[in-house]
Amino acid sequence: MLTGKESALGKGYRALLVANAENLPIADEQVDLVLATDLLEHVVVPEKMLSEFRRVLRPGGELLVTVPNLVSFNNRVSILLGYGSGLELQRLLKLRSPFLPWGAPRYPDQRVHLRWFTRTSLARVLTATGFRVKSMRGYDPLLSHIPLADRIMRNFCSLVVAFAERR
């Protein structure tokens, strides 16, 4: 079986780096793209990590960020019903999701998360750390299969996806 490094390098990537994202061993302005998927909600000070991402990105370099959406439809219904631990509709409908496997903790009572985000709060922290938000949308294992879901249900999706560039 291939290790992560062998697999990534075998697909044409020049290097694979495993490091502390708040103190990257990369010189300033050397990176074109940073991917931070489901990461910001796990750090004490997301601004510190985002500032480090900005430091290593070249001017105009891009950042793709995903975070769970605190005000998703599932969380709103869960809180309304008094559960407070997240109601996963795809389970009720027997849908499978790579993002919320059967044993996964539920939102917003996600004990491993230190921070929670909405579209607005994510845009605010990105802007405050020197990024320009190019696009932002929602993704949900259930709602994203509905045509025009991003326009109609953008504040109800379980995941917020932001694409930003270094100013």
SEDRENLO-912382 format. One record per residue: residue number from 1; residue in one letter; chain; x, y, z of N, C-alpha, C in turn. Coordinates in steps of 0.001 Angstrom, whole numbers, plus 500000, padded with zeros to 6 digits. Layout:
BEGIN
NODE     i   aa   ch     n.xx     n.yy     n.zz    ca.xx    ca.yy    ca.zz     c.xx     c.yy     c.zz
NODE   NUM    A    A        X        Y        Z        X        Y        Z        X        Y        Z
...
REM end
This chain:
BEGIN
NODE     i   aa   ch     n.xx     n.yy     n.zz    ca.xx    ca.yy    ca.zz     c.xx     c.yy     c.zz
NODE     1    M    A   500839   498814   500000   500000   500000   500000   500877   501240   500000
NODE     2    L    A   500500   502229   499185   501264   503467   499094   500991   504371   500294
NODE     3    T    A   502035   505038   500756   501834   506039   501805   501251   507289   501164
NODE     4    G    A   500778   508228   501973   500227   509479   501453   501214   510214   500580
NODE     5    K    A   502475   510250   501006   503505   510960   500243   503733   510297   498896
NODE     6    E    A   503875   508966   498883   504102   508260   497622   502922   508437   496682
NODE     7    S    A   501723   508380   497214   500526   508527   496401   500438   509927   495799
NODE     8    A    A   500669   510956   496610   500580   512341   496129   501667   512626   495099
NODE     9    L    A   502893   512207   495387   503991   512469   494463   503823   511693   493171
NODE    10    G    A   503191   510526   493245   502941   509736   492050   501891   510351   491137
NODE    11    K    A   501138   511317   491644   500096   511968   490844   500559   513309   490284
NODE    12    G    A   501852   513579   490337   502373   514782   489711   502644   515943   490648
NODE    13    Y    A   502327   515820   491922   502648   516889   492850   504155   516901   493065
NODE    14    R    A   504735   518086   493211   506184   518186   493380   506625   517913   494805
NODE    15    A    A   505765   518199   495777   506151   517996   497172   504904   517829   498027
NODE    16    L    A   505070   517151   499128   504010   516997   500112   504579   517446   501441
NODE    17    L    A   503914   518395   502092   504403   518952   503342   503419   518665   504460
NODE    18    V    A   503905   518110   505542   503118   517920   506749   503759   518816   507798
NODE    19    A    A   503007   519822   508284   503594   520806   509201   502513   521454   510038
NODE    20    N    A   502923   522198   511042   502030   523004   511857   501539   524167   510992
NODE    21    A    A   500254   524244   510754   499699   525260   509848   499782   526673   510416
NODE    22    E    A   500104   526816   511692   500264   528152   512270   501707   528633   512200
NODE    23    N    A   502615   527770   511735   504024   528128   511616   504638   527288   510499
NODE    24    L    A   504285   527596   509267   504712   526804   508122   506194   527034   507798
NODE    25    P    A   506935   525965   507518   508342   526107   507153   508503   526434   505664
NODE    26    I    A   507867   527521   505254   507875   527962   503855   508214   529445   503850
NODE    27    A    A   509058   529847   502917   509413   531261   502796   508190   532071   502357
NODE    28    D    A   508228   533355   502581   507135   534255   502201   506862   534179   500698
NODE    29    E    A   505589   534257   500343   505127   534396   498959   505651   533316   498014
NODE    30    Q    A   505553   532050   498431   506043   530940   497618   504952   530005   497113
NODE    31    V    A   503710   530200   497544   502644   529231   497279   501550   529874   496425
NODE    32    D    A   501011   529106   495486   499927   529593   494633   498545   529319   495208
NODE    33    L    A   498382   528207   495927   497074   527791   496407   497204   527108   497766
NODE    34    V    A   496330   527479   498693   496234   526800   499984   494822   526239   500097
NODE    35    L    A   494716   524954   500470   493434   524310   500715   493297   524099   502213
NODE    36    A    A   492220   524601   502792   491961   524419   504224   490538   523911   504372
NODE    37    T    A   490376   522604   504282   489045   522019   504328   488748   521478   505719
NODE    38    D    A   487672   521999   506297   487238   521609   507646   488387   521678   508641
NODE    39    L    A   489055   522808   508672   490231   523004   509510   490070   524159   510490
NODE    40    L    A   489552   525286   510027   489497   526498   510855   488706   526327   512141
NODE    41    E    A   487693   525483   512117   486859   525299   513312   487588   524535   514419
NODE    42    H    A   488760   524003   514131   489507   523207   515106   490652   523957   515775
NODE    43    V    A   490878   525210   515398   492011   525958   515970   491530   527037   516923
NODE    44    V    A   492366   527329   517910   492010   528311   518929   491891   529704   518321
NODE    45    V    A   492846   530078   517485   492846   531419   516880   492934   531257   515357
NODE    46    P    A   491797   531167   514676   491832   530969   513218   492555   532102   512480
NODE    47    E    A   492509   533300   513038   493185   534436   512402   494693   534197   512283
NODE    48    K    A   495268   533541   513262   496706   533252   513221   497031   532315   512062
NODE    49    M    A   496224   531288   511892   496439   530347   510798   496215   531017   509442
NODE    50    L    A   495153   531802   509336   494876   532484   508069   495980   533487   507729
NODE    51    S    A   496512   534157   508726   497627   535093   508494   498859   534342   507985
NODE    52    E    A   499072   533145   508509   500195   532324   508039   499963   531872   506601
NODE    53    F    A   498734   531511   506274   498411   531162   504885   498658   532353   503968
NODE    54    R    A   498252   533531   504406   498456   534748   503616   499944   535011   503405
NODE    55    R    A   500735   534802   504447   502180   535043   504364   502831   534184   503283
NODE    56    V    A   502468   532899   503201   503132   532013   502240   502561   532129   500831
NODE    57    L    A   501362   532684   500688   500761   532853   499354   501409   534003   498598
NODE    58    R    A   501596   533794   497319   502059   534876   496453   500947   535920   496333
NODE    59    P    A   501270   537173   495987   500200   538145   495733   499259   537591   494659
NODE    60    G    A   497981   537617   494938   497000   537032   494025   496825   535542   494235
NODE    61    G    A   497625   534935   495135   497481   533512   495455   496103   533239   496024
NODE    62    E    A   495652   532001   495906   494265   531684   496251   494153   530733   497441
NODE    63    L    A   493040   530879   498142   492736   530077   499325   491346   529493   499158
NODE    64    L    A   491229   528186   499362   489936   527519   499365   489696   527024   500785
NODE    65    V    A   488593   527475   501399   488272   527147   502792   486882   526536   502853
NODE    66    T    A   486740   525472   503648   485412   524952   503965   485285   524862   505483
NODE    67    V    A   484105   525185   505979   483801   525077   507411   482354   524613   507564
NODE    68    P    A   482052   523894   508640   480650   523562   508906   479855   524843   509171
NODE    69    N    A   478607   524871   508724   477747   526040   508853   476905   525934   510131
NODE    70    L    A   477157   526826   511064   476426   526803   512333   474922   526940   512135
NODE    71    V    A   474507   527741   511150   473078   528007   510968   472475   527183   509831
NODE    72    S    A   472985   525972   509651   472442   525097   508613   470999   524710   508945
NODE    73    F    A   470307   524225   507942   468925   523776   508134   468852   522723   509232
NODE    74    N    A   469786   521762   509178   469792   520692   510187   469930   521257   511591
NODE    75    N    A   470827   522202   511780   471026   522782   513108   469824   523612   513544
NODE    76    R    A   469229   524351   512625   468056   525160   512979   466897   524277   513438
NODE    77    V    A   466643   523200   512703   465556   522292   513077   465877   521627   514409
NODE    78    S    A   467112   521193   514579   467525   520542   515817   467308   521449   517027
NODE    79    I    A   467716   522697   516905   467553   523643   518014   466072   523932   518252
NODE    80    L    A   465309   524101   517167   463874   524342   517292   463182   523203   518034
NODE    81    L    A   463601   521968   517767   463007   520804   518415   463594   520537   519807
NODE    82    G    A   464592   521334   520199   465167   521199   521529   466272   520176   521662
NODE    83    Y    A   466744   519620   520536   467818   518634   520613   469167   519298   520868
NODE    84    G    A   469473   520337   520107   470738   521045   520270   471951   520252   519852
NODE    85    S    A   471780   519056   519344   472944   518258   518939   472958   517984   517444
NODE    86    G    A   472107   518609   516710   472098   518450   515268   471187   517330   514814
NODE    87    L    A   470337   517605   513865   469434   516623   513293   469909   516357   511877
NODE    88    E    A   470318   515165   511597   470873   514848   510293   469781   514249   509414
NODE    89    L    A   469196   515104   508584   468071   514678   507756   468426   513560   506798
NODE    90    Q    A   469682   513561   506314   470042   512490   505382   469968   511128   506042
NODE    91    R    A   470131   511054   507392   469974   509773   508092   468505   509343   508098
NODE    92    L    A   467632   510319   508336   466208   509998   508340   465752   509503   506976
NODE    93    L    A   466356   510055   505927   466006   509668   504563   466884   508532   504048
NODE    94    K    A   467749   508015   504932   468642   506907   504615   469612   507237   503473
NODE    95    L    A   470078   508491   503436   471088   508890   502455   472466   508734   503082
NODE    96    R    A   473440   508360   502291   474815   508231   502766   475569   509522   502462
NODE    97    S    A   476431   509928   503371   477207   511147   503175   478653   510924   503574
NODE    98    P    A   479606   511277   502722   481015   511162   503121   481367   512175   504204
NODE    99    F    A   480569   513237   504335   480861   514286   505302   480302   513965   506681
NODE   100    L    A   479230   513189   506752   478607   512878   508034   478345   511383   508136
NODE   101    P    A   479405   510594   508308   479191   509154   508423   478346   508819   509646
NODE   102    W    A   477835   507604   509698   476886   507205   510732   477368   507539   512140
NODE   103    G    A   478631   507307   512446   479121   507527   513802   479658   508915   514064
NODE   104    A    A   479547   509825   513099   480139   511162   513269   479387   511979   514301
NODE   105    P    A   480089   512783   515095   479411   513705   516006   478537   514669   515215
NODE   106    R    A   477521   515196   515845   476577   516068   515163   476840   517530   515489
NODE   107    Y    A   476316   518415   514652   476463   519852   514852   475201   520392   515478
NODE   108    P    A   475211   521482   516275   476391   522245   516656   477096   521703   517887
NODE   109    D    A   476634   520603   518451   477278   520031   519626   478452   519170   519194
NODE   110    Q    A   479343   519753   518456   480513   519064   517927   481663   519302   518895
NODE   111    R    A   481936   518351   519746   482896   518538   520838   484327   518775   520377
NODE   112    V    A   484651   518440   519162   486018   518676   518682   486171   520029   518015
NODE   113    H    A   485088   520768   517873   485168   522095   517264   485348   523160   518339
NODE   114    L    A   486275   524064   518080   486519   525175   518992   485812   526445   518535
NODE   115    R    A   485511   526529   517268   484860   527701   516674   483740   527246   515757
NODE   116    W    A   482753   528114   515576   481653   527847   514648   481534   529036   513731
NODE   117    F    A   481172   528764   512471   481116   529812   511463   479773   529817   510739
NODE   118    T    A   479431   531004   510246   478358   531203   509283   479018   531798   508050
NODE   119    R    A   478261   532000   506993   478824   532647   505801   479384   534017   506160
NODE   120    T    A   478627   534774   506941   479033   536135   507298   480285   536146   508158
NODE   121    S    A   480335   535292   509180   481497   535307   510071   482755   534798   509358
NODE   122    L    A   482614   533842   508441   483767   533381   507678   484275   534494   506768
NODE   123    A    A   483378   535177   506083   483788   536292   505214   484491   537370   506035
NODE   124    R    A   483980   537635   507222   484569   538661   508085   486003   538302   508486
NODE   125    V    A   486236   537062   508890   487580   536669   509322   488545   536597   508137
NODE   126    L    A   488066   536200   506986   488919   536194   505797   489337   537611   505412
NODE   127    T    A   488395   538524   505414   488688   539916   505075   489648   540536   506089
NODE   128    A    A   489424   540258   507362   490262   540827   508420   491707   540327   508350
NODE   129    T    A   491937   539181   507745   493290   538640   507665   493930   538852   506294
NODE   130    G    A   493364   539750   505491   494009   540145   504245   493608   539387   503006
NODE   131    F    A   492422   538799   503016   491933   538095   501833   490743   538833   501239
NODE   132    R    A   490573   538671   499930   489376   539158   499243   488561   537937   498860
NODE   133    V    A   487327   537881   499347   486464   536740   499047   485991   536859   497607
NODE   134    K    A   486324   535872   496797   485928   535853   495389   484566   535205   495206
NODE   135    S    A   484325   534137   495964   483011   533489   495903   482790   532709   497196
NODE   136    M    A   481522   532550   497511   481146   531797   498686   479837   531088   498367
NODE   137    R    A   479770   529828   498744   478556   529071   498497   478363   528042   499590
NODE   138    G    A   477219   527440   499595   476937   526386   500542   477026   525039   499862
NODE   139    Y    A   477283   524020   500648   477220   522646   500151   476536   521810   501220
NODE   140    D    A   475659   520947   500775   474961   520058   501687   474712   518742   500968
NODE   141    P    A   474955   517606   501648   474742   516311   500996   473314   516120   500486
NODE   142    L    A   472347   516779   501092   470957   516655   500675   470530   517847   499824
NODE   143    L    A   470680   519058   500364   470163   520251   499694   470875   520584   498395
NODE   144    S    A   472149   520227   498274   472897   520576   497063   472461   519790   495845
NODE   145    H    A   471618   518805   496029   471086   518055   494893   469801   518683   494350
NODE   146    I    A   469362   519740   494983   468162   520454   494548   468599   521588   493621
NODE   147    P    A   468030   521709   492419   468412   522794   491523   468254   524156   492199
NODE   148    L    A   469195   525026   491944   469229   526386   492496   469379   526418   494023
NODE   149    A    A   469877   525334   494594   469996   525267   496059   470874   526371   496617
NODE   150    D    A   471964   526709   495907   472851   527737   496447   472154   529088   496528
NODE   151    R    A   471322   529390   495565   470614   530685   495589   469505   530712   496628
NODE   152    I    A   468763   529642   496714   467602   529603   497596   467982   529197   499019
NODE   153    M    A   468864   528213   499142   469158   527614   500446   470561   527948   500961
NODE   154    R    A   471198   528988   500435   472607   529250   500754   472899   529336   502242
NODE   155    N    A   471994   529825   503043   472244   529930   504478   471816   528686   505245
NODE   156    F    A   471324   527680   504546   470826   526477   505202   471696   525247   504968
NODE   157    C    A   472705   525350   504107   473566   524205   503802   474476   523871   504976
NODE   158    S    A   474891   522612   505070   475694   522173   506212   477153   522608   506129
NODE   159    L    A   477611   523002   504951   479007   523380   504772   479085   524714   504042
NODE   160    V    A   479971   525603   504494   480244   526857   503795   481566   526694   503064
NODE   161    V    A   481573   527012   501770   482768   526905   500934   483122   528309   500453
NODE   162    A    A   484350   528762   500765   484782   530100   500358   486042   529986   499515
NODE   163    F    A   486069   530776   498453   487249   530867   497582   487702   532312   497667
NODE   164    A    A   488935   532524   498115   489432   533883   498348   490822   534023   497746
NODE   165    E    A   491243   535279   497574   492603   535524   497097   493314   536493   498002
NODE   166    R    A   494619   536366   498036   495456   537241   498857   495430   538637   498266
NODE   167    R    A   495154   539609   499126   495203   541015   498684   496617   541505   498759
REM end
